[in-house]
Amino acid sequence: MIKDNVVIITGASAGIGEATAKLLASKGAKVVLGARREDHLKRITDDITAAGGQAVYQVLDVTVQDDNDRIVQLAKDTFGGVDSIFLNAGLMPSSPLSAMKTDEWHRMVDVNIKGVLNGVAAVLPTFVEQKSGHVLAVSSVAGLKAYPGGAVYGGTKWFVRDFMEVLRMESALEGTNIRTATLYPAAINTELLTTMTDKASREQMEGLYDTYGIAPERIADVVAFAMDLPDDTTVNEFTVGPANQPW
Ligand SMILES: NC(=O)c1ccc[n+]([C@@H]2O[C@H](COP(=O)([O-])OP(=O)(O)OC[C@H]3O[C@@H](n4cnc5c(N)ncnc54)[C@H](OP(=O)(O)O)[C@@H]3O)[C@@H](O)[C@H]2O)c1
């Protein structure tokens, strides 16, 4: 249930994370925001508080385990516990492999894969001990379908799919009652394309988003739906995108 749910949101300074933080807080969740840009986090936290919600933030780089551990502690110190984590931080500097943007390959692995591992490592002992918890993660349609230019980004998102499914299975087998939800968004209008440095790839993607993109609040609605289901119910997979986007 959303009301009084203490939820950590990574990548909460923009886009899907910001929209989700605001929506969940408006429904009574206690939101704990993490990302690198403090000015954005402060503005969003102030907005939520001014609207009557409960929010706190911490500067967080998901690639740093200690940052992830500290935000879990912040949730406990501020709100008395942690019920959910929304693993949303990510970037998409896609390009053809022949462009040899190897630094960006490694950066995507660090943020999109290791960031998810670090977040789960930070909450899992608590969730196992309390025999409850909800792990929600953002994969992508790029985690379901291969396409030129998306080898590494798609690979990181395929990882999220496998990881979340095994987390679900092991939690069920071990009786820890940890719920999971994996989201596979298509074109959502956020800052994501600003992470693309390959000019041709970016222009192609901008054309797609200009044609089809929908608002990040649509993803927030799905997160809220998953969280609001009873504790005995997991809906593990949500593919969400513009109604008129063919793939
Ligand atoms: N937009 C789409 O069409 C789409 C489609 C499928 C999947 N997704 C996924 O959705 C998620 C959210 O992206 P978005 O579309 O909302 O893009 P966005 O507007 O660019 O937001 C990305 C968020 O991730 C944060 N972030 C990036 N690196 C980080 C790091 N090292 N540590 C902590 N936070 C970090 C950013 O905050 P700071 O820069 O302040 O750290 C920002 O808050 C990503 O995982 C993305 O892959 C998006």
The ligand as a Gaussian input file, in Angstrom:
#p B3LYP/6-31G(d) Opt

LIG

0 1
 N       12.995000       8.157000     -20.934000
 C       12.808000       7.011000     -21.572000
 O       12.317000       6.969000     -22.703000
 C       13.200000       5.713000     -20.908000
 C       12.842000       4.515000     -21.549000
 C       13.215000       3.319000     -20.961000
 C       13.910000       3.307000     -19.776000
 N       14.270000       4.487000     -19.184000
 C       15.014000       4.423000     -17.915000
 O       14.368000       5.215000     -16.963000
 C       15.289000       5.588000     -15.948000
 C       15.113000       7.067000     -15.623000
 O       15.518000       7.823000     -16.734000
 P       14.738000       9.131000     -17.226000
 O       14.165000       8.803000     -18.546000
 O       13.870000       9.668000     -16.174000
 O       16.005000      10.063000     -17.529000
 P       16.560000      11.400000     -16.845000
 O       15.521000      12.463000     -16.862000
 O       17.863000      11.653000     -17.510000
 O       16.800000      10.949000     -15.332000
 C       17.863000      10.110000     -14.971000
 C       18.059000      10.187000     -13.468000
 O       19.148000       9.318000     -13.111000
 C       20.020000      10.047000     -12.276000
 N       21.371000       9.521000     -12.334000
 C       22.185000       9.363000     -13.408000
 N       23.367000       8.867000     -13.033000
 C       23.299000       8.693000     -11.685000
 C       24.204000       8.226000     -10.700000
 N       25.445000       7.812000     -11.016000
 N       23.789000       8.178000      -9.410000
 C       22.569000       8.593000      -9.068000
 N       21.663000       9.047000      -9.945000
 C       22.034000       9.101000     -11.236000
 C       19.917000      11.487000     -12.731000
 O       20.234000      12.367000     -11.680000
 P       21.613000      13.148000     -11.456000
 O       22.140000      13.532000     -12.806000
 O       21.194000      14.320000     -10.621000
 O       22.469000      12.183000     -10.708000
 C       18.421000      11.582000     -13.030000
 O       17.722000      11.880000     -11.855000
 C       16.669000       5.214000     -16.486000
 O       17.100000       4.011000     -15.889000
 C       16.415000       4.995000     -17.969000
 O       17.342000       4.093000     -18.532000
 C       13.899000       5.687000     -19.714000

